[in-house]
């Protein structure tokens, strides 16, 4: 599946599924009622962040990923990334394709590792995907996430060297 740099023109195709995912409150630590202006600023923050989209043959956006330094200054050699897959595209390998692409992009940009700061432990599909791509759980924040149906669940810090 083609994965390319996102452009401003992609935002209207990202926003509907981003809004749906965040509003569900099951996987992102963002406010569930995030407004479009704030969401756009968070997802498309500009350099040094890089944002990509996975598209199908018709050009429909199936998912998006954001790559940026996890920290500033002396910690900027460790990447961080965020991923969103349109719910209707789930189970089609979009997350895996985006994950591999972003890992390759991070390597090419000189990052030495990638860290996810807040993987919701109850998001079993994501945890399994990241483990299959070489990430390890290096930390756990007990009850760090307020899930709408599961209650308080752990947040995982996941890491892998590049």
C-alpha distance (Angstrom), angle and dihedral (degrees) to the residues before:
residue distance angle dihedral
X1 . . .
X2 3.79 . .
X3 3.81 116.4 .
X4 3.78 118.2 -172.0
X5 3.78 141.3 163.4
X6 3.79 111.7 -74.7
X7 3.77 119.0 -117.4
X8 3.80 131.2 -160.4
X9 3.81 86.7 -101.2
X10 3.83 89.2 64.5
X11 3.80 94.6 61.0
X12 3.84 95.4 85.3
X13 3.83 87.4 55.6
X14 3.83 94.3 45.6
X15 3.81 98.2 44.5
X16 3.84 98.3 66.7
X17 3.80 95.2 57.0
X18 3.80 94.0 35.0
X19 3.81 89.0 54.4
X20 3.82 91.0 47.6
X21 3.82 93.3 49.4
X22 3.80 94.6 46.2
X23 3.82 93.2 44.0
X24 3.81 90.4 54.2
X25 3.80 87.5 63.3
X26 3.80 94.5 -150.8
X27 3.81 104.7 110.5
X28 3.82 113.3 14.0
X29 3.79 129.8 69.1
X30 3.79 90.9 -144.2
X31 3.82 122.0 112.4
X32 3.80 106.9 -84.9
X33 3.81 91.1 -131.0
X34 3.81 95.3 50.1
X35 3.80 110.6 160.8
X36 3.76 121.9 -128.6
X37 3.80 96.0 -108.8
X38 3.80 92.7 53.6
X39 3.81 92.8 43.1
X40 3.77 91.9 51.4
X41 3.82 91.5 49.6
X42 3.82 90.7 49.5
X43 3.82 96.3 44.9
X44 3.82 98.3 38.4
X45 3.81 102.3 34.2
X46 3.80 96.9 153.6
X47 3.81 128.2 -125.8
X48 2.92 134.9 22.7
X49 3.81 83.5 29.3
X50 3.78 118.3 83.3
X51 3.80 120.4 -156.1
X52 3.78 124.2 -165.1
X53 3.79 135.3 -176.8
X54 3.78 131.6 -150.3
X55 3.78 111.8 -141.4
X56 3.78 137.0 -173.2
X57 3.80 127.2 -131.8
X58 3.80 91.2 -81.7
X59 3.80 93.1 52.1
X60 3.81 94.3 -107.2
X61 3.80 111.7 150.9
X62 3.82 109.4 -117.4
X63 3.79 97.3 177.0
X64 3.75 145.7 -21.9
X65 3.79 138.7 -142.3
X66 3.77 133.9 -162.6
X67 3.83 123.6 -151.9
X68 3.79 123.1 -168.0
X69 3.80 141.2 139.0
X70 3.80 112.2 -69.7
X71 3.83 90.5 -141.0
X72 3.77 137.6 8.4
X73 3.79 128.8 -108.8
X74 3.80 115.0 -1.8
X75 3.82 91.2 11.2
X76 3.79 97.0 53.2
X77 3.80 93.6 100.3
X78 3.83 89.5 76.5
X79 3.79 114.6 77.5
X80 3.76 128.6 -143.8
X81 3.78 125.6 -161.0
X82 3.77 139.8 -173.0
X83 3.77 126.8 -158.5
X84 3.78 135.8 -162.9
X85 3.78 125.7 -178.7
X86 3.78 120.2 -168.2
X87 3.82 106.4 -109.8
X88 3.80 91.6 -126.4
X89 3.83 88.6 56.9
X90 3.81 94.6 51.5
X91 3.80 117.5 128.3
X92 3.81 93.3 24.7
X93 3.80 97.9 101.0
X94 3.80 95.4 -101.7
X95 3.81 94.1 128.7
X96 3.80 92.6 48.2
X97 3.82 91.9 47.8
X98 3.80 91.4 48.9
X99 3.80 91.1 46.1
X100 3.80 93.4 52.4
X101 3.79 91.7 44.3
X102 3.80 93.6 51.0
X103 3.81 92.2 46.6
X104 3.81 89.1 53.4
X105 3.79 91.1 45.8
X106 3.82 91.3 50.3
X107 3.81 91.1 50.7
X108 3.81 90.9 48.7
X109 3.81 90.3 51.2
X110 3.80 91.6 53.4
X111 3.79 101.6 -105.9
X112 3.81 113.3 153.1
X113 3.81 97.6 -155.1
X114 3.79 143.6 -0.3
X115 3.77 126.1 -130.8
X116 3.79 131.6 -171.6
X117 3.80 110.3 -155.7
X118 3.78 101.2 -166.3
X119 3.81 119.5 25.0
X120 3.79 108.1 163.4
X121 3.81 105.8 -123.8
X122 3.81 92.6 -142.3
X123 3.82 89.8 58.3
X124 3.79 89.4 90.5
X125 3.81 95.5 170.6
X126 3.80 91.9 56.4
X127 3.80 93.8 44.0
X128 3.82 90.3 50.4
X129 3.81 91.7 47.2
X130 3.79 93.9 50.4
X131 3.82 91.7 46.4
X132 3.82 89.6 51.0
X133 3.81 88.5 53.3
X134 3.79 92.1 54.1
X135 3.80 103.2 -92.1
X136 3.79 120.8 140.8
X137 3.77 129.4 -159.5
X138 3.81 104.7 -111.4
X139 3.78 97.4 168.8
X140 3.77 143.2 15.2
X141 3.79 128.6 -154.5
X142 3.80 104.6 -154.8
X143 3.81 111.5 -130.0
X144 3.82 89.6 -11.0
X145 3.80 93.9 147.4
X146 3.80 130.0 57.0
X147 3.81 104.2 -143.9
X148 3.83 115.2 -162.5
X149 3.82 94.6 -129.0
X150 3.82 107.0 13.3
X151 3.80 95.3 48.9
X152 3.77 119.2 -143.5
X153 3.81 111.8 3.7
X154 3.79 132.5 172.8
X155 3.78 125.6 -93.6
X156 3.78 116.2 -139.8
X157 3.79 127.7 -145.8
X158 3.80 106.7 -147.7
X159 3.81 126.5 -170.0
X160 3.77 142.3 176.6
X161 3.77 134.3 177.1
X162 3.76 117.4 -121.9
